[in-house]
Amino acid sequence: MNKTLRYRLTWAFIGVAAGIVLVASFIFIVVTHYHFLIYQEEYPDTGYIAGLNYHFELALIQSTLWTALGAVVLAIVLSWFVARRITAPLVLMRKRAEDITKGNLQSRVPIHGRDEIAELGQALNHLTEELQRQENLRKQMTSDVAHELRTPLATLKSHMEAFEDGIWEPTPKRLQAVTAEIDRLIGLVGDMQQLTLLESPEFELERKEEDLSKIVEHTLVNMRTSFNRKGVSLQTENSGPVYAFVDRRRLIQVLVNLLSNALKSTPHGGVVTVQTEQQEEEAVLTVQDTGEGIPQAELQKIFERFYRVDRSRNRQSGGSGIGLTIVKKLVESHEGTIRIKSTPDTGTSIQVYLPSQK
């Protein structure tokens, strides 16, 4: 493949250069001969003048032909050199692409210059880096999913074996523990399905102008029972209608996830506040709690899938670790942004900025 391209470029350069030289030489010879004929007709003479004219014309023609031949040879050499210089980085890129297909994602293309070929090499390196990042995410996700499934499945197996061997009686309390593990597995699978849907090209939002304050009120009515059960106060601060161009169902999903996380991190007697406000061409939704907070070093990772601030990965307090990832994907799908501020032992504030217009 590389030799074919190199030969094609070489012959193209040779053809152009040789064609120009041969055409120029032909025109020079014809015009020279024509003028010698005119000269002989206007100044007829005999003897040595005619011989001189003949040999002078012959010398010009021969000099032209030798010059043309040298130019063609030089064109061949230069064409081969230029074609090799052009195809060399392309050949290297092909080899690097073959390395990538074999799984060597550490391979990179050296970049020289700022021309189109250098830009192509940069694009290939960027693609390789992205593939490497995706591969690392895939491995991490596989490991995380295995970890998430291993513990509840091991718990279920131990419970079932205890029931089968007669060690435990299937009391309502123990059956409830089994049901709780099953519910966690169902929730994890559901979250993974949601995340897969959000990342698929077919995912679309049904956006229209909505009043965020009404969406917040509707959502809080359904979640207030959970907050009351834990003894956490759920408050709202709305400054009137706040309009945003959103998918109502997906925004409720964002708010539910944020409130669920706030409830898990806020102890008994704490407060969770939901605020909506209009800022120029954006609507801002803020969920603030008085919980345990998040260390600054953890804030950059909080939206990564399966990531928990709780190092023990406790499912009661940490959830599946996908909720905030889903939130971020949904907010970005709305062409919005999400920001988080937190202070350990003080609380966390998450702000969602959404466009007010289409």
C-alpha positions as a LaTeX table, in Angstrom:
\begin{tabular}{lrrr}
\hline
Residue & $x$ (\AA) & $y$ (\AA) & $z$ (\AA) \\
\hline
Met1 & 0.00 & 0.00 & 0.00 \\
Asn2 & 2.70 & 2.47 & 0.98 \\
Lys3 & 4.85 & 1.56 & $-2.05$ \\
Thr4 & 1.87 & 1.95 & $-4.35$ \\
Leu5 & 1.20 & 5.46 & $-3.04$ \\
Arg6 & 4.89 & 6.35 & $-3.21$ \\
Tyr7 & 5.17 & 5.11 & $-6.80$ \\
Arg8 & 2.00 & 6.91 & $-7.83$ \\
Leu9 & 3.24 & 10.19 & $-6.38$ \\
Thr10 & 6.67 & 9.67 & $-7.93$ \\
Trp11 & 5.26 & 9.03 & $-11.40$ \\
Ala12 & 2.91 & 11.96 & $-11.05$ \\
Phe13 & 5.77 & 14.31 & $-10.22$ \\
Ile14 & 7.93 & 12.84 & $-13.00$ \\
Gly15 & 5.11 & 13.19 & $-15.51$ \\
Val16 & 4.49 & 16.81 & $-14.65$ \\
Ala17 & 8.17 & 17.80 & $-14.62$ \\
Ala18 & 9.12 & 15.78 & $-17.72$ \\
Gly19 & 6.08 & 17.05 & $-19.61$ \\
Ile20 & 7.00 & 20.65 & $-18.90$ \\
Val21 & 10.64 & 20.09 & $-19.94$ \\
Leu22 & 9.76 & 18.21 & $-23.14$ \\
Val23 & 7.15 & 20.74 & $-24.23$ \\
Ala24 & 9.53 & 23.63 & $-23.56$ \\
Ser25 & 12.34 & 21.87 & $-25.45$ \\
Phe26 & 10.10 & 21.09 & $-28.44$ \\
Ile27 & 8.92 & 24.70 & $-28.64$ \\
Phe28 & 12.49 & 25.99 & $-28.36$ \\
Ile29 & 13.75 & 23.66 & $-31.14$ \\
Val30 & 10.86 & 24.48 & $-33.50$ \\
Val31 & 11.12 & 28.22 & $-32.96$ \\
Thr32 & 14.93 & 28.16 & $-33.36$ \\
His33 & 14.72 & 26.17 & $-36.60$ \\
Tyr34 & 11.99 & 28.49 & $-37.90$ \\
His35 & 14.07 & 31.59 & $-37.32$ \\
Phe36 & 17.12 & 30.03 & $-38.99$ \\
Leu37 & 14.95 & 29.33 & $-42.07$ \\
Ile38 & 13.72 & 32.92 & $-42.11$ \\
Tyr39 & 17.27 & 34.19 & $-41.72$ \\
Gln40 & 18.49 & 32.09 & $-44.67$ \\
Glu41 & 15.61 & 33.32 & $-46.85$ \\
Glu42 & 16.22 & 36.98 & $-46.05$ \\
Tyr43 & 20.02 & 36.78 & $-46.27$ \\
Pro44 & 20.83 & 34.10 & $-48.84$ \\
Asp45 & 24.46 & 33.21 & $-48.93$ \\
Thr46 & 26.74 & 30.32 & $-49.66$ \\
Gly47 & 29.90 & 28.85 & $-48.34$ \\
Tyr48 & 30.96 & 29.02 & $-44.80$ \\
Ile49 & 27.96 & 31.14 & $-43.62$ \\
Ala50 & 25.52 & 28.34 & $-44.50$ \\
Gly51 & 27.72 & 25.78 & $-42.77$ \\
Leu52 & 28.04 & 28.00 & $-39.74$ \\
Asn53 & 24.29 & 28.39 & $-39.54$ \\
Tyr54 & 23.80 & 24.63 & $-39.82$ \\
His55 & 26.28 & 23.75 & $-37.08$ \\
Phe56 & 25.05 & 26.57 & $-34.83$ \\
Glu57 & 21.47 & 25.32 & $-35.16$ \\
Leu58 & 22.61 & 21.74 & $-34.53$ \\
Ala59 & 24.51 & 22.84 & $-31.42$ \\
Leu60 & 21.46 & 24.63 & $-30.05$ \\
Ile61 & 19.25 & 21.61 & $-30.67$ \\
Gln62 & 21.70 & 19.16 & $-29.09$ \\
Ser63 & 22.26 & 21.44 & $-26.10$ \\
Thr64 & 18.52 & 21.68 & $-25.64$ \\
Leu65 & 18.07 & 17.91 & $-25.83$ \\
Trp66 & 20.88 & 17.22 & $-23.35$ \\
Thr67 & 19.46 & 19.89 & $-21.04$ \\
Ala68 & 16.02 & 18.28 & $-21.30$ \\
Leu69 & 17.47 & 14.84 & $-20.56$ \\
Gly70 & 19.30 & 16.16 & $-17.50$ \\
Ala71 & 16.17 & 17.93 & $-16.33$ \\
Val72 & 14.16 & 14.70 & $-16.65$ \\
Val73 & 16.76 & 12.74 & $-14.65$ \\
Leu74 & 16.78 & 15.46 & $-11.99$ \\
Ala75 & 12.97 & 15.40 & $-11.96$ \\
Ile76 & 13.02 & 11.62 & $-11.37$ \\
Val77 & 15.42 & 11.95 & $-8.42$ \\
Leu78 & 13.60 & 14.88 & $-6.86$ \\
Ser79 & 10.20 & 13.27 & $-7.43$ \\
Trp80 & 11.29 & 10.09 & $-5.66$ \\
Phe81 & 12.72 & 12.10 & $-2.77$ \\
Val82 & 9.64 & 14.30 & $-2.40$ \\
Ala83 & 7.25 & 11.34 & $-2.69$ \\
Arg84 & 9.23 & 9.49 & $-0.03$ \\
Arg85 & 9.14 & 12.50 & 2.29 \\
Ile86 & 5.40 & 12.83 & 1.84 \\
Thr87 & 4.57 & 9.15 & 2.25 \\
Ala88 & 6.97 & 8.42 & 5.14 \\
Pro89 & 4.71 & 9.90 & 7.88 \\
Leu90 & 1.67 & 8.27 & 6.26 \\
Val91 & 3.42 & 4.91 & 6.32 \\
Leu92 & 4.31 & 5.46 & 9.97 \\
Met93 & 0.69 & 6.34 & 10.76 \\
Arg94 & $-0.47$ & 3.15 & 9.07 \\
Lys95 & 1.94 & 1.11 & 11.19 \\
Arg96 & 0.71 & 2.86 & 14.33 \\
Ala97 & $-2.89$ & 2.18 & 13.30 \\
Glu98 & $-2.01$ & $-1.50$ & 12.87 \\
Asp99 & $-0.47$ & $-1.46$ & 16.35 \\
Ile100 & $-3.69$ & 0.01 & 17.72 \\
Thr101 & $-5.79$ & $-2.72$ & 16.08 \\
Lys102 & $-3.54$ & $-5.26$ & 17.80 \\
Gly103 & $-4.25$ & $-3.68$ & 21.18 \\
Asn104 & $-1.10$ & $-1.60$ & 21.61 \\
Leu105 & $-2.72$ & 1.64 & 22.80 \\
Gln106 & 0.61 & 3.05 & 23.99 \\
Ser107 & 1.71 & 3.64 & 20.39 \\
Arg108 & 1.96 & 7.28 & 19.29 \\
Val109 & 2.86 & 9.10 & 16.07 \\
Pro110 & 5.77 & 11.60 & 16.30 \\
Ile111 & 4.61 & 15.05 & 15.21 \\
His112 & 6.82 & 17.33 & 13.10 \\
Gly113 & 5.70 & 20.65 & 11.70 \\
Arg114 & 2.25 & 22.23 & 11.55 \\
Asp115 & 0.95 & 21.11 & 8.18 \\
Glu116 & $-2.07$ & 18.93 & 7.35 \\
Ile117 & $-0.09$ & 15.71 & 7.80 \\
Ala118 & 0.96 & 16.84 & 11.29 \\
Glu119 & $-2.69$ & 17.59 & 12.08 \\
Leu120 & $-3.61$ & 14.11 & 10.87 \\
Gly121 & $-0.98$ & 12.65 & 13.20 \\
Gln122 & $-2.32$ & 14.69 & 16.10 \\
Ala123 & $-5.84$ & 13.46 & 15.35 \\
Leu124 & $-4.60$ & 9.86 & 15.33 \\
Asn125 & $-2.81$ & 10.39 & 18.65 \\
His126 & $-5.94$ & 11.96 & 20.11 \\
Leu127 & $-7.98$ & 9.00 & 18.90 \\
Thr128 & $-5.50$ & 6.59 & 20.48 \\
Glu129 & $-5.64$ & 8.48 & 23.78 \\
Glu130 & $-9.43$ & 8.39 & 23.72 \\
Leu131 & $-9.42$ & 4.66 & 22.96 \\
Gln132 & $-7.00$ & 4.12 & 25.82 \\
Arg133 & $-9.22$ & 6.14 & 28.15 \\
Gln134 & $-12.29$ & 4.18 & 27.07 \\
Glu135 & $-10.43$ & 0.91 & 27.54 \\
Asn136 & $-9.39$ & 1.94 & 31.05 \\
Leu137 & $-12.99$ & 2.92 & 31.79 \\
Arg138 & $-14.20$ & $-0.41$ & 30.45 \\
Lys139 & $-11.79$ & $-2.33$ & 32.64 \\
Gln140 & $-12.66$ & $-0.18$ & 35.63 \\
Met141 & $-16.36$ & $-0.58$ & 34.97 \\
Thr142 & $-16.01$ & $-4.35$ & 34.63 \\
Ser143 & $-14.13$ & $-4.46$ & 37.91 \\
Asp144 & $-16.68$ & $-2.20$ & 39.61 \\
Val145 & $-19.66$ & $-4.16$ & 38.32 \\
Ala146 & $-18.05$ & $-7.39$ & 39.49 \\
His147 & $-17.46$ & $-5.83$ & 42.90 \\
Glu148 & $-21.01$ & $-4.49$ & 43.08 \\
Leu149 & $-22.53$ & $-7.84$ & 42.21 \\
Arg150 & $-20.20$ & $-10.04$ & 44.22 \\
Thr151 & $-21.24$ & $-8.92$ & 47.70 \\
Pro152 & $-25.05$ & $-9.10$ & 47.35 \\
Leu153 & $-24.82$ & $-12.36$ & 45.41 \\
Ala154 & $-22.53$ & $-13.85$ & 48.05 \\
Thr155 & $-24.96$ & $-12.69$ & 50.74 \\
Leu156 & $-27.91$ & $-14.24$ & 48.93 \\
Lys157 & $-26.04$ & $-17.50$ & 48.42 \\
Ser158 & $-25.09$ & $-17.73$ & 52.09 \\
His159 & $-28.68$ & $-17.05$ & 53.12 \\
Met160 & $-30.03$ & $-19.67$ & 50.72 \\
Glu161 & $-27.49$ & $-22.27$ & 51.86 \\
Ala162 & $-28.37$ & $-21.55$ & 55.48 \\
Phe163 & $-32.05$ & $-22.05$ & 54.70 \\
Glu164 & $-31.34$ & $-25.27$ & 52.76 \\
Asp165 & $-29.14$ & $-26.74$ & 55.51 \\
Gly166 & $-31.65$ & $-25.87$ & 58.20 \\
Ile167 & $-29.23$ & $-23.57$ & 60.01 \\
Trp168 & $-31.64$ & $-20.66$ & 59.70 \\
Glu169 & $-35.34$ & $-20.56$ & 59.82 \\
Pro170 & $-36.91$ & $-18.50$ & 57.02 \\
Thr171 & $-38.18$ & $-15.85$ & 59.39 \\
Pro172 & $-39.76$ & $-12.62$ & 58.03 \\
Lys173 & $-36.72$ & $-10.64$ & 59.15 \\
Arg174 & $-34.26$ & $-12.86$ & 57.30 \\
Leu175 & $-36.46$ & $-13.01$ & 54.22 \\
Gln176 & $-36.63$ & $-9.24$ & 54.34 \\
Ala177 & $-32.82$ & $-9.10$ & 54.29 \\
Val178 & $-32.82$ & $-11.33$ & 51.20 \\
Thr179 & $-35.41$ & $-9.08$ & 49.55 \\
Ala180 & $-33.31$ & $-6.01$ & 50.35 \\
Glu181 & $-30.28$ & $-7.52$ & 48.58 \\
Ile182 & $-32.43$ & $-8.39$ & 45.57 \\
Asp183 & $-33.79$ & $-4.83$ & 45.50 \\
Arg184 & $-30.24$ & $-3.47$ & 45.49 \\
Leu185 & $-29.35$ & $-5.71$ & 42.57 \\
Ile186 & $-32.44$ & $-4.57$ & 40.67 \\
Gly187 & $-31.58$ & $-0.94$ & 41.42 \\
Leu188 & $-28.01$ & $-1.42$ & 40.21 \\
Val189 & $-29.16$ & $-3.04$ & 36.96 \\
Gly190 & $-31.72$ & $-0.26$ & 36.48 \\
Asp191 & $-29.08$ & 2.43 & 36.99 \\
Met192 & $-26.76$ & 0.74 & 34.52 \\
Gln193 & $-29.56$ & 0.55 & 31.96 \\
Gln194 & $-30.27$ & 4.23 & 32.46 \\
Leu195 & $-26.62$ & 5.14 & 31.99 \\
Thr196 & $-26.38$ & 3.02 & 28.85 \\
Leu197 & $-29.48$ & 4.72 & 27.47 \\
Leu198 & $-28.10$ & 8.19 & 28.17 \\
Glu199 & $-24.84$ & 7.37 & 26.37 \\
Ser200 & $-26.53$ & 5.89 & 23.31 \\
Pro201 & $-26.93$ & 7.97 & 20.08 \\
Glu202 & $-30.68$ & 7.23 & 20.08 \\
Phe203 & $-31.28$ & 9.11 & 23.34 \\
Glu204 & $-33.41$ & 12.22 & 22.85 \\
Leu205 & $-35.04$ & 14.73 & 25.18 \\
Glu206 & $-38.57$ & 16.09 & 24.92 \\
Arg207 & $-37.80$ & 19.65 & 25.90 \\
Lys208 & $-40.19$ & 22.53 & 26.35 \\
Glu209 & $-40.49$ & 25.57 & 28.57 \\
Glu210 & $-41.22$ & 24.54 & 32.17 \\
Asp211 & $-41.50$ & 26.30 & 35.53 \\
Leu212 & $-38.76$ & 24.82 & 37.74 \\
Ser213 & $-40.48$ & 25.92 & 40.95 \\
Lys214 & $-43.54$ & 23.80 & 40.12 \\
Ile215 & $-41.38$ & 20.80 & 39.24 \\
Val216 & $-39.59$ & 21.18 & 42.58 \\
Glu217 & $-42.86$ & 21.39 & 44.52 \\
His218 & $-44.24$ & 18.29 & 42.79 \\
Thr219 & $-41.06$ & 16.29 & 43.46 \\
Leu220 & $-40.77$ & 17.34 & 47.11 \\
Val221 & $-44.34$ & 16.17 & 47.84 \\
Asn222 & $-43.39$ & 12.65 & 46.79 \\
Met223 & $-40.07$ & 12.61 & 48.70 \\
Arg224 & $-41.04$ & 14.37 & 51.92 \\
Thr225 & $-42.06$ & 11.11 & 53.59 \\
Ser226 & $-38.52$ & 9.69 & 53.29 \\
Phe227 & $-37.06$ & 12.87 & 54.81 \\
Asn228 & $-39.57$ & 12.86 & 57.69 \\
Arg229 & $-38.80$ & 9.21 & 58.41 \\
Lys230 & $-35.11$ & 10.02 & 58.87 \\
Gly231 & $-35.78$ & 13.27 & 60.73 \\
Val232 & $-34.26$ & 15.55 & 58.09 \\
Ser233 & $-35.96$ & 18.84 & 57.30 \\
Leu234 & $-36.74$ & 19.45 & 53.62 \\
Gln235 & $-37.10$ & 23.13 & 52.71 \\
Thr236 & $-37.60$ & 25.18 & 49.55 \\
Glu237 & $-36.60$ & 28.70 & 48.55 \\
Asn238 & $-38.36$ & 29.87 & 45.41 \\
Ser239 & $-38.37$ & 33.46 & 44.19 \\
Gly240 & $-41.38$ & 33.00 & 41.91 \\
Pro241 & $-41.63$ & 31.33 & 38.52 \\
Val242 & $-38.28$ & 30.18 & 37.12 \\
Tyr243 & $-38.52$ & 29.06 & 33.52 \\
Ala244 & $-36.17$ & 26.67 & 31.77 \\
Phe245 & $-36.20$ & 24.76 & 28.50 \\
Val246 & $-36.11$ & 21.18 & 29.83 \\
Asp247 & $-37.52$ & 17.67 & 29.62 \\
Arg248 & $-39.80$ & 17.59 & 32.68 \\
Arg249 & $-39.51$ & 13.84 & 33.30 \\
Arg250 & $-35.71$ & 13.85 & 33.04 \\
Leu251 & $-35.37$ & 16.92 & 35.25 \\
Ile252 & $-37.45$ & 15.19 & 37.94 \\
Gln253 & $-35.01$ & 12.28 & 37.66 \\
Val254 & $-32.11$ & 14.72 & 38.22 \\
Leu255 & $-33.80$ & 16.25 & 41.25 \\
Val256 & $-34.71$ & 12.88 & 42.78 \\
Asn257 & $-31.12$ & 11.67 & 42.48 \\
Leu258 & $-29.74$ & 14.85 & 44.02 \\
Leu259 & $-32.24$ & 14.73 & 46.90 \\
Ser260 & $-31.57$ & 11.02 & 47.51 \\
Asn261 & $-27.83$ & 11.68 & 47.79 \\
Ala262 & $-28.45$ & 14.67 & 50.07 \\
Leu263 & $-30.70$ & 12.55 & 52.30 \\
Lys264 & $-28.08$ & 9.78 & 52.59 \\
Ser265 & $-25.33$ & 12.20 & 53.61 \\
Thr266 & $-27.42$ & 14.31 & 56.02 \\
Pro267 & $-27.79$ & 13.05 & 59.62 \\
His268 & $-30.89$ & 13.21 & 61.80 \\
Gly269 & $-31.79$ & 16.80 & 62.56 \\
Gly270 & $-30.11$ & 18.14 & 59.43 \\
Val271 & $-31.59$ & 20.34 & 56.71 \\
Val272 & $-31.79$ & 19.95 & 52.94 \\
Thr273 & $-32.75$ & 23.06 & 50.98 \\
Val274 & $-33.85$ & 23.22 & 47.35 \\
Gln275 & $-33.63$ & 26.64 & 45.70 \\
Thr276 & $-34.59$ & 27.88 & 42.23 \\
Glu277 & $-33.68$ & 31.25 & 40.76 \\
Gln278 & $-33.39$ & 33.02 & 37.43 \\
Gln279 & $-29.98$ & 34.33 & 36.36 \\
Glu280 & $-30.08$ & 36.20 & 33.05 \\
Glu281 & $-30.53$ & 33.48 & 30.37 \\
Glu282 & $-30.12$ & 30.56 & 32.78 \\
Ala283 & $-32.25$ & 28.90 & 35.41 \\
Val284 & $-30.38$ & 27.70 & 38.49 \\
Leu285 & $-31.44$ & 24.74 & 40.61 \\
Thr286 & $-29.55$ & 24.35 & 43.90 \\
Val287 & $-29.69$ & 21.43 & 46.34 \\
Gln288 & $-27.85$ & 22.17 & 49.58 \\
Asp289 & $-27.52$ & 19.95 & 52.64 \\
Thr290 & $-25.96$ & 20.16 & 56.08 \\
Gly291 & $-24.44$ & 16.72 & 55.88 \\
Glu292 & $-20.95$ & 15.34 & 56.35 \\
Gly293 & $-19.55$ & 17.06 & 53.25 \\
Ile294 & $-17.01$ & 15.85 & 50.74 \\
Pro295 & $-13.22$ & 16.32 & 50.91 \\
Gln296 & $-11.82$ & 18.67 & 48.27 \\
Ala297 & $-9.65$ & 15.91 & 46.82 \\
Glu298 & $-12.77$ & 13.86 & 46.08 \\
Leu299 & $-14.83$ & 16.55 & 44.33 \\
Gln300 & $-13.26$ & 15.98 & 40.89 \\
Lys301 & $-14.18$ & 12.29 & 41.02 \\
Ile302 & $-17.65$ & 12.54 & 42.47 \\
Phe303 & $-19.38$ & 12.28 & 39.06 \\
Glu304 & $-17.43$ & 9.20 & 37.95 \\
Arg305 & $-19.41$ & 6.01 & 37.64 \\
Phe306 & $-19.31$ & 3.65 & 40.66 \\
Tyr307 & $-17.30$ & 6.19 & 42.63 \\
Arg308 & $-18.11$ & 6.60 & 46.32 \\
Val309 & $-16.58$ & 8.94 & 48.83 \\
Asp310 & $-17.23$ & 6.20 & 51.37 \\
Arg311 & $-14.10$ & 4.04 & 51.05 \\
Ser312 & $-15.86$ & 1.09 & 52.61 \\
Arg313 & $-18.32$ & 1.20 & 49.67 \\
Asn314 & $-21.22$ & 0.71 & 52.04 \\
Arg315 & $-24.39$ & 0.32 & 49.98 \\
Gln316 & $-26.64$ & 1.67 & 52.67 \\
Ser317 & $-24.86$ & 5.02 & 52.71 \\
Gly318 & $-23.20$ & 5.05 & 49.31 \\
Gly319 & $-25.83$ & 3.74 & 46.88 \\
Ser320 & $-24.76$ & 2.25 & 43.57 \\
Gly321 & $-22.33$ & 5.06 & 42.74 \\
Ile322 & $-24.08$ & 5.75 & 39.42 \\
Gly323 & $-26.67$ & 8.33 & 40.51 \\
Leu324 & $-24.50$ & 11.42 & 40.12 \\
Thr325 & $-23.10$ & 10.09 & 36.84 \\
Ile326 & $-26.66$ & 9.92 & 35.51 \\
Val327 & $-27.31$ & 13.42 & 36.82 \\
Lys328 & $-24.28$ & 14.82 & 35.00 \\
Lys329 & $-25.22$ & 13.09 & 31.74 \\
Leu330 & $-28.78$ & 14.41 & 31.91 \\
Val331 & $-27.67$ & 17.96 & 32.69 \\
Glu332 & $-25.18$ & 17.93 & 29.81 \\
Ser333 & $-27.92$ & 16.56 & 27.52 \\
His334 & $-29.89$ & 19.71 & 28.40 \\
Glu335 & $-26.84$ & 21.79 & 27.34 \\
Gly336 & $-26.45$ & 22.76 & 30.99 \\
Thr337 & $-23.65$ & 22.60 & 33.53 \\
Ile338 & $-23.38$ & 21.27 & 37.06 \\
Arg339 & $-21.15$ & 22.56 & 39.85 \\
Ile340 & $-20.48$ & 21.23 & 43.31 \\
Lys341 & $-19.15$ & 22.91 & 46.44 \\
Ser342 & $-18.55$ & 21.10 & 49.68 \\
Thr343 & $-16.93$ & 21.52 & 53.05 \\
Pro344 & $-16.32$ & 18.53 & 55.34 \\
Asp345 & $-18.63$ & 18.45 & 58.38 \\
Thr346 & $-20.52$ & 21.48 & 57.00 \\
Gly347 & $-22.42$ & 20.30 & 53.95 \\
Thr348 & $-22.58$ & 20.13 & 50.18 \\
Ser349 & $-24.16$ & 22.41 & 47.60 \\
Ile350 & $-24.85$ & 21.24 & 44.04 \\
Gln351 & $-25.93$ & 23.82 & 41.47 \\
Val352 & $-27.49$ & 22.90 & 38.12 \\
Tyr353 & $-27.49$ & 25.61 & 35.42 \\
Leu354 & $-30.06$ & 25.10 & 32.67 \\
Pro355 & $-30.80$ & 27.22 & 29.58 \\
Ser356 & $-33.97$ & 29.29 & 29.80 \\
Gln357 & $-34.48$ & 29.35 & 26.04 \\
Lys358 & $-34.18$ & 26.90 & 23.19 \\
\hline
\end{tabular}
